[in-house]
Amino acid sequence: MRNFDLRLPLRVLAALAFSASLAGCGSGVDSQLSGKPRFRSSAISYAPTHKVKPSEALDHSRDFEIHGIDVSKYQGNIDWQSVANSDVQFAWIKATEGADLVDSKFRDNWAAAKAAGVPRGAYHFVYWCRPWQEEMAWFTSNVPREPDALPPVLDVEATPTSRTCKRTIYPEQAIPEMKLMLQEMERHYGKRPIIYTTVDFYEAILADGALSEYPIWVRSTKHRPHVRYGSRKWHFWQYQSDGAVPGIVGKVDRNVFHGSPAEWQKWLASN
């Protein structure tokens, strides 16, 4: 999901160097979130063949049975039938960013994933320099309201390298804005939305338990979630940014659901 900025404790800075990338967003070091050191995540595209980097996160991900992906234009043309025939059991697709950008592959991915029978949902990447009302109006006007879609996702990161948004993000401002966006998503789609976040944003904005009433999807591609997010209960975990999946040329983000196959079916039925 993309670039953002915050001042993290010094103990985290060394770990931040490894990070880079979500399907439509990512991060790199700079400063936008107040009171913490800086970090950003950045979108990347991938080569057709690659070697997967081993990690504690990748090893631990094998303890979970329900795996999925998240994608954007950076994955190019996707053969969703091949994806459906693999171990992928869900997908989140980048839809919008800010109040004037639609991912160029969203409509194709949205239709093709459904046709292939892959449960899918849409995510919105927050641009901190537009009014939240405009962002939600943009998202809801571009993402269909479909009963069988997964809940919408609010992707919250920071944008330190943005040429157009230099706003410093404070918890006392970010949390109320996020709350209003989440409420609007739920009002429009009738589903409890999910928060996607990265370690740096979490530690700067959400670590005190803010918005814990919402399911959270966490990024940690080096360590298992509790190392980076403590005792915060997570529902989805992005454990890999260089995954390989049939039907996708190059690398793709891999995720797991925190639960058994039976719990996954129960979650699908209630969402």
N, C-alpha and C positions, 0 to 999 in steps of 0.2 A: 504494500500500500504506500506510501511515498516518502517525502522528506520532512523531518521535523527536528526540533531543536530544544534542548533543555539542559539545565545544569545538573548533572548527576553527582553523587558522592564520588570522591577520588577512587574508592575501592572498585567502582564500576568501570572507570575509564579504560582500563586495560582490556576488559572484556568487550568493550564497544567496538574496538577496531575490527573484529571479525564480521560484524553484521553488515548485511546489504541485500535487501530485496524482498518484495512481496509481489505477487503477480502484476498488480497495477501500481504499486507504490513501493517505498523502501526507505532507508535512512542513512545518514552520514553526519559527522560531528560539526556542530555550529550552535548558535544559541537563540532560542525563541521561547523556550519554557523557562519561567522565572525561578530562580533559587536553586537551580541544579546545573551541572555541567551539560555540555551540548552533544547532540547526537542526531543523525539523520538516517532515514532508510530510503533506498532508491530503486526504482524500477529497472529491470534488466531484461535483455533478451538472451536466448541461449542457442548453443550450437546443437546440431543434430545428434551428435554422439558425445558422451562425456563420462568421466569417471566420477562416481559418487564418493564424496568425502565422508569417511567414517566419523561418528561422534557418539557421545553418550546419549544424546537425544534420539538419534537413529536407532541405537540399540534398544532403548527403552520403549520406543514406539511399537516394537514388535509385541509388547505385552497387550496391545489393544487390537480388537478384531474389526472395528468399523473405521475404514480409511476413506479419505476423500481428497479433493484438490481445490485450489482456487485459481482462477484464470482471468486474463485480460487480453488486450490486443497483443501483448508481448508473446503470447503462445501461438500467434498466427492462426492459420486455418486448422481447426481441430476435427479429427474424425471421431465424432461422438459415439458412433456405434462401437468402434474399437475400445473407446474408453469404457463404455457400458459393459463390454465383455471382459474387462480386467477386474481388479479387486476394488476399483473405485465405486463407492456406494453413495457419494454425495459430491456436490460441487457448488462453490460460490463463485459468481461471475461478476466482474466489475461492471457497474452500470454507469455511474455518474461521478463527477468530481466538481466541487464548488456549485456554481449556479449556471454554468454555461458550457459544460463539457460532458458529452456522452462518449463512453468508450466505443471506438469504431467497430469492435467485434461484438458488442453486447447483443444486439438484436439477433445476429446469426447464432451466437452461442446459446442465447436464451431459447430460441425455437428448436435448435438441433439437439440440445441436451434433453429437452422434454420429449422430442420425437424418439430419442434413443432410450428413454425410460430412466434417465439419471435424475434423481431428486436434486433440484437446484434452487438456489436463492440468489438475490442480488445484493451487492454492497455499494455503499456511497462513501467516497473519500472526502472528508471534511476539509474545506479550504477556510482558514480561520479569518479571512478578510472579507467575507460576504455575510450579510445578515442570515441568521439561521432560517428565517421564514423563506427567503429566496432559495436556499439550498434544498429545503424540504419540498417546496413547490416544484423545483426542477426534478428531484428524484421521483416524486409521485406522478409527475406528468410523463415520465419516460419508462417507468417500471410498471408493467401490468399488474392489476390486482387479481391474482389467481389463487383459488382455494388450495391447490395442491403444491404451491411454491413453498420453499422453506422460508422461515422468518427473515425479514430484511436485516442487514448488518450495517452498523455505523462504524466506519473505520476512522479511528482517531489517532493521529500522529502529529508531527509538527513539520514545518516547511522552511528550514533555515536557509536553504539555497534558492528559495523562490525569489525571483526578481521583482515580483509584484506584491508579495505579502511579507512584511517585516515585523508584523505584530508580535509582541511578547505575550506569551500565554500564561496566565495566572490561574491557579485552581479556582479561586473565587469567581472568575469569569467563565472559565471553560466548563465547569461542572453544571452551572445553571443552563448554559447554552446546550450542552449535551442532553440534559434532561428534557428540555423543550423539543429537541429534535427527536429523541426517542419516543416521547409522548405522541408527537405527530405521526411518526411511523406506525405506532401501535393503533392510533385512531384510524388511520387510513387503511391499513392492511388487516387489522383485526388480529394481529399476532404480536406477541411480546418480542421486540427486536433484540438483537445480540450486539454487544460491543466487541469490536476487534481492536487490540492494542499491542504495543511493543513494550519491551522492558523499560526503556527510558521514559516513555510517556506514563506508563503505569506508576513508576516510582515517583515521578514529579507531580502527578495529578490524582491518581486513584488509589495509592497504597494505603491510605487511611480508611479504606472501606467505602469510599464514595460510590454511589450507584450500584451497590452490591445486590440490589433487587433485580438487576438485569443479568441474564446469562453472559458469560465472558468467553471470548475466543482469544487465546494468548499466543504470542510468537516467542519461541525459544528454540533455536536451531542448534545450540551447542549442549545445553543441559536439559534435564527433565524439568517440568514446570515449577515444582516446589523450590528448586534452587533459586529461581529468579522471582517467583511470585509468592513465596511463602505459603501461608495457609489459605490463600484465596481459592475458593472452589472454582474450577474452570470446567467449561462444557466442551470446548473444542481447543485443540492444540496444533498449531502450525510448527511441525518439528523439522521440516526440511525445505530448503529452497532450491535444491538441485536434484529433485526427484525425476524419475523416468517412468512414463506411463504410455502404454500403447495408444496410438492415435494422436500423440503430441510430439512434434519434432523439437528436440531440445529439452531443456530443464523446465520443471514445473514445481510449484509449492505443493507439499504433501501435508495432510492434516489427519488427526484422529478424533473420534468422538469418545468422550469419557464415559464409557459404559459398555455393557454386554450387548450382543445382538438383540436379546429380548428387550433390553432397556432402550435400544435404538428404535425398535418398532413402536414401543410405547411412546417415545418422544415424538416420532413422526406422526402418530395418530393424534397426539394432543397439540401439535403445532401445524 
